[in-house]
Amino acid sequence: MDIKERIGFQVLFDFKDPGEALDYAVEQGFSAIEFNMSSPAFFPENISEKTRRMLSISPIPVLLHAPDGLSLFNLHRKPLEGIIDRLCEVINLADEIKAKCVTIHLGSTFHISEGGQMKFMHKLFPKEYESALRYSLKRLSDYAKTKTFLCVENTSGFRYNLSHKVLKDFLSDEEFYLTWDIGHTNRLKGEERKKEERFMLEYAHLIKNCHIHDNYGGWDEHAVIGDGNIDFIHYLSKLEKLDTYFIIEVRPKERAVESYRRLKKML
């Protein structure tokens, strides 16, 4: 399909329930909707059976974004198991409502002061954190295998060297998929940006979701499209022939609609 037929927007705090958000998306002409499950309104336990049935027959594709703040970089097994269990609940919901994919963040480690420098824990204990990440991703990939596409987004701990090492093993076997947030890539400079672009393009066939918003490269503004310096045509031209949704991640909803208008004009 043409890119214009795959553009949706992400909802977080603008709506009191999924039905209201879906109605708005359809009214505004969006071709998809992504629910950010950081909102209590979208927690699995807060979505009724009636709403689940409604979402399963949605007139536009539904995508899910797992709650932020759930880090898979945890050496404490009981808390880590709790995080994995929560993500499995999101996967179950995705399966039930026929969501196209679920986007997750790997999370990050914390840093400490050592010798007058700030050092991240994964650099002090690389083997232990690599092991925890492998364990977590294996549990999740096995669980999601017949239920939905589980996509890792390029943010926070995604950029750790150990993460790339681990992810390449899963991606090579197509046990995981990707969400490319081009706004996040735009914040990188020089070789760091080139490295991330090379990684994403190497596994471009596994990109199921693309997050779209603008910035000037200084911080993660999530600005209206056109209120920044991102070369959207450069990035979208690399993804247009792939089985990918393009999700506008701009808030509140009025700014998402304005971004939609500008993006369609740009295309």
C-alpha positions as CSV (number, residue, x, y, z in Angstrom):
1,M,0.0,0.0,0.0
2,D,1.0,3.6,-0.4
3,I,2.5,5.3,2.6
4,K,-0.6,7.5,2.9
5,E,-2.7,4.4,3.5
6,R,-0.6,3.3,6.4
7,I,-0.3,6.5,8.5
8,G,-1.7,6.4,12.0
9,F,-1.2,8.2,15.3
10,Q,-0.3,7.2,18.8
11,V,-2.7,7.9,21.7
12,L,-1.7,8.3,25.3
13,F,-3.5,10.9,27.5
14,D,-6.1,12.5,25.2
15,F,-8.8,9.9,25.6
16,K,-10.6,8.2,28.5
17,D,-11.0,4.9,26.7
18,P,-9.9,3.0,23.6
19,G,-13.3,3.4,21.9
20,E,-13.2,7.1,22.1
21,A,-9.7,7.2,20.7
22,L,-10.6,4.8,17.8
23,D,-13.6,6.9,16.9
24,Y,-11.4,10.0,16.7
25,A,-8.8,8.3,14.6
26,V,-11.4,7.2,12.1
27,E,-13.1,10.6,12.0
28,Q,-9.8,12.3,11.3
29,G,-9.0,9.9,8.4
30,F,-6.1,8.1,10.0
31,S,-5.3,4.6,8.6
32,A,-4.1,3.1,11.9
33,I,-3.9,3.7,15.6
34,E,-1.3,2.8,18.2
35,F,-2.3,2.7,21.9
36,N,0.5,3.7,24.3
37,M,-0.2,1.5,27.3
38,S,1.6,3.8,29.7
39,S,-1.9,5.3,30.1
40,P,-4.0,3.6,32.8
41,A,-7.0,3.8,30.4
42,F,-5.2,1.3,28.2
43,F,-3.9,-1.1,30.8
44,P,-5.0,-4.7,29.9
45,E,-7.0,-5.1,33.1
46,N,-8.9,-1.8,32.4
47,I,-10.0,-2.9,28.9
48,S,-13.4,-4.6,29.1
49,E,-14.4,-7.6,27.1
50,K,-16.8,-5.5,25.1
51,T,-14.0,-3.1,24.2
52,R,-11.7,-6.0,23.3
53,R,-14.3,-7.3,20.9
54,M,-14.7,-3.8,19.4
55,L,-10.9,-3.5,18.9
56,S,-10.7,-6.9,17.3
57,I,-13.0,-5.8,14.5
58,S,-11.6,-2.3,14.3
59,P,-12.1,-0.6,10.8
60,I,-8.4,0.4,10.9
61,P,-5.3,-1.6,12.1
62,V,-4.5,-1.4,15.8
63,L,-0.9,-1.4,17.1
64,L,0.2,-1.5,20.8
65,H,3.1,0.2,22.5
66,A,4.1,-1.5,25.8
67,P,4.3,0.7,28.9
68,D,7.4,2.8,29.2
69,G,9.7,2.3,32.2
70,L,9.9,-1.5,32.1
71,S,13.6,-2.3,31.9
72,L,14.9,-5.7,30.8
73,F,18.3,-4.7,32.2
74,N,17.7,-6.0,35.7
75,L,19.9,-8.5,37.5
76,H,17.3,-9.1,40.2
77,R,15.4,-12.1,39.0
78,K,12.1,-11.6,40.8
79,P,11.6,-8.0,39.5
80,L,12.7,-9.1,36.1
81,E,10.1,-11.9,36.0
82,G,7.4,-9.3,37.0
83,I,8.4,-7.1,34.0
84,I,8.4,-10.1,31.6
85,D,5.0,-11.2,33.0
86,R,3.6,-7.7,32.4
87,L,4.8,-7.7,28.8
88,C,3.3,-11.1,28.3
89,E,0.0,-9.6,29.4
90,V,0.4,-7.0,26.7
91,I,1.2,-9.7,24.1
92,N,-2.0,-11.6,25.2
93,L,-4.1,-8.5,24.6
94,A,-2.4,-8.0,21.2
95,D,-3.3,-11.5,20.2
96,E,-6.9,-11.2,21.4
97,I,-7.6,-7.9,19.5
98,K,-5.5,-8.9,16.5
99,A,-3.0,-6.0,17.0
100,K,-0.5,-5.8,14.1
101,C,2.5,-5.5,16.4
102,V,3.7,-4.6,19.9
103,T,6.5,-2.1,20.4
104,I,8.8,-2.4,23.5
105,H,11.7,-0.5,24.9
106,L,14.6,-2.5,26.3
107,G,15.0,0.0,29.1
108,S,18.4,1.0,30.4
109,T,20.9,0.5,33.3
110,F,21.8,3.1,35.9
111,H,25.1,4.8,36.4
112,I,27.4,5.3,39.4
113,S,30.3,7.6,40.2
114,E,33.7,5.8,40.1
115,G,37.0,7.5,40.1
116,G,35.5,10.9,39.4
117,Q,33.6,9.6,36.4
118,M,30.0,8.4,35.8
119,K,29.9,4.8,34.6
120,F,26.9,2.8,33.6
121,M,26.4,-0.5,35.3
122,H,26.3,-2.5,32.1
123,K,29.9,-1.5,31.4
124,L,31.0,-2.7,34.9
125,F,29.1,-6.0,34.6
126,P,28.7,-6.6,30.9
127,K,28.4,-10.4,31.0
128,E,25.7,-10.3,33.7
129,Y,23.6,-7.7,31.8
130,E,24.0,-9.5,28.5
131,S,22.8,-12.7,30.2
132,A,19.7,-11.0,31.7
133,L,18.9,-9.4,28.3
134,R,19.2,-12.7,26.4
135,Y,17.1,-14.5,29.0
136,S,14.4,-11.8,28.8
137,L,14.3,-11.6,25.0
138,K,14.2,-15.4,24.7
139,R,11.2,-15.6,27.1
140,L,9.4,-12.9,25.2
141,S,10.1,-14.1,21.7
142,D,9.0,-17.6,22.5
143,Y,5.8,-16.3,24.1
144,A,4.9,-13.9,21.2
145,K,5.8,-16.3,18.4
146,T,2.3,-17.2,17.3
147,K,0.6,-14.1,18.8
148,T,2.0,-10.9,17.3
149,F,5.1,-9.2,16.0
150,L,7.2,-8.0,18.9
151,C,9.2,-4.9,17.9
152,V,12.2,-3.3,19.7
153,E,12.4,0.4,19.4
154,N,15.7,2.4,18.9
155,T,15.9,4.2,22.2
156,S,17.8,4.1,25.5
157,G,19.6,0.7,26.0
158,F,18.9,-0.3,22.4
159,R,22.2,1.5,21.6
160,Y,24.4,-0.3,24.1
161,N,27.0,-2.4,22.3
162,L,25.9,-5.5,24.2
163,S,22.3,-4.9,23.0
164,H,23.3,-4.9,19.4
165,K,25.2,-8.0,19.9
166,V,22.2,-9.8,21.5
167,L,19.6,-8.3,19.1
168,K,21.5,-9.4,16.0
169,D,21.2,-13.0,17.1
170,F,17.4,-12.7,17.5
171,L,16.9,-10.6,14.4
172,S,18.9,-13.0,12.3
173,D,16.5,-15.8,13.2
174,E,13.5,-13.4,12.8
175,E,12.5,-14.0,16.5
176,F,12.2,-10.2,17.0
177,Y,11.2,-7.2,14.8
178,L,11.9,-3.5,14.9
179,T,10.3,-0.1,15.4
180,W,12.3,2.7,13.9
181,D,11.8,6.0,15.6
182,I,13.4,8.4,13.1
183,G,13.0,11.3,15.5
184,H,15.4,9.4,17.9
185,T,17.9,8.8,15.1
186,N,17.9,12.5,14.2
187,R,19.2,13.3,17.7
188,L,22.4,11.4,17.0
189,K,25.5,13.0,15.5
190,G,28.2,11.8,13.1
191,E,29.3,8.2,13.2
192,E,26.8,7.4,15.9
193,R,23.9,8.3,13.6
194,K,25.5,6.4,10.7
195,K,25.9,3.4,12.9
196,E,22.2,3.4,13.8
197,E,21.0,3.9,10.3
198,R,23.2,1.0,9.1
199,F,21.8,-1.2,11.7
200,M,18.2,-0.4,10.9
201,L,18.7,-0.7,7.2
202,E,20.5,-4.0,7.6
203,Y,17.3,-5.4,9.2
204,A,14.8,-3.1,7.3
205,H,12.7,-6.1,6.3
206,L,11.9,-6.6,10.0
207,I,10.7,-3.0,10.6
208,K,7.0,-3.3,11.3
209,N,6.5,0.2,12.8
210,C,8.0,3.6,12.2
211,H,7.5,6.4,14.7
212,I,7.3,9.9,13.2
213,H,7.8,13.3,14.9
214,D,10.1,16.2,14.4
215,N,13.0,17.9,16.3
216,Y,16.1,19.9,15.6
217,G,18.5,17.3,16.9
218,G,19.0,18.8,20.4
219,W,16.4,16.8,22.4
220,D,13.5,14.5,21.9
221,E,10.9,17.3,21.2
222,H,8.2,15.2,19.5
223,A,7.4,18.4,17.6
224,V,4.8,18.8,14.8
225,I,6.2,17.5,11.5
226,G,7.8,20.5,9.8
227,D,8.8,22.2,13.1
228,G,12.3,20.6,13.0
229,N,15.0,19.6,10.6
230,I,14.3,15.9,9.9
231,D,14.5,14.9,6.3
232,F,11.3,12.7,6.2
233,I,11.5,11.9,2.5
234,H,15.0,10.5,3.0
235,Y,13.8,8.1,5.7
236,L,10.3,7.3,4.4
237,S,11.7,6.5,0.9
238,K,13.7,3.7,2.4
239,L,10.6,2.2,4.1
240,E,7.8,2.8,1.6
241,K,8.0,-0.7,0.0
242,L,8.2,-2.5,3.4
243,D,5.3,-3.9,5.4
244,T,5.5,-1.0,7.9
245,Y,3.0,1.3,9.6
246,F,3.9,5.0,10.0
247,I,2.8,6.2,13.4
248,I,2.7,9.9,14.2
249,E,4.0,10.3,17.8
250,V,3.0,13.9,18.4
251,R,0.8,15.1,21.3
252,P,-1.8,16.3,22.1
253,K,-4.2,15.0,19.4
254,E,-4.7,18.4,17.6
255,R,-0.9,18.5,17.0
256,A,-1.0,14.9,15.7
257,V,-3.8,15.9,13.2
258,E,-1.7,18.9,12.0
259,S,1.3,16.6,11.6
260,Y,-0.9,14.3,9.5
261,R,-2.0,17.2,7.3
262,R,1.6,18.3,6.7
263,L,2.9,14.8,6.1
264,K,0.3,14.1,3.5
265,K,1.2,17.4,1.8
266,M,4.8,16.5,1.9
267,L,4.3,13.1,0.4
